[in-house]
Amino acid sequence: MDIPRRLGILVVFGVPVIVGGGIVYALFGDLKPVVIYQVLLLLVAGALVSR
């Protein structure tokens, strides 16, 4: 996989991190679930990029 495609995948995962993090915070009202959500997305994005 070339570098532009890897960067594109990371950008595509950036949108759910920002929007989804706000939704998770609005639902739970705490930062702990937001951090867990973002770490899970980071692991998935890392797995896709490292292929």
N, C-alpha and C positions, 0 to 999 in steps of 0.2 A: 504494500500500500504506500503510495507516495505522500509526501509531506502536506501538500494542499488538501488532500482528502482527509488526512488526520486532523488538520486544523479545522476543517469544515465540520467534522463530527463533534469536536469540542465546542464549536460555536453553536451548533444545533442543540447540544446538551446545556448550553448556558441559559437559554430561554426558559426551560422548565425549572432550572435552579432558581431563577429570580421570581418567576410567576408562581411556581409551585411552593417555593419557600414562603411567600406571602400568604398563600391559601392555607398552608399547614399552620402557620402562625395564627391566622385568623380563627382556625378551627380549635386549636389547642391553647392558645394564649401563652405559650411558653417557648423558649428557644431550644430546649432539649429535643423535642420532636423534629424541629427544623434542621438541627445539626445531623440527626440520624438520617433524615430524608436526603440531605445533601451528600452525606458520606456514601449512602447507597447509590446515588446517581454518579458520584465520582468513581466508585468501583466499577459500575457498568460501563461508563465512558472509558475508563482505563483498560478494561478488558477488550473493548472494541478497538481501541487505538493500538493496543499492543500486538494485535494479530499480525 
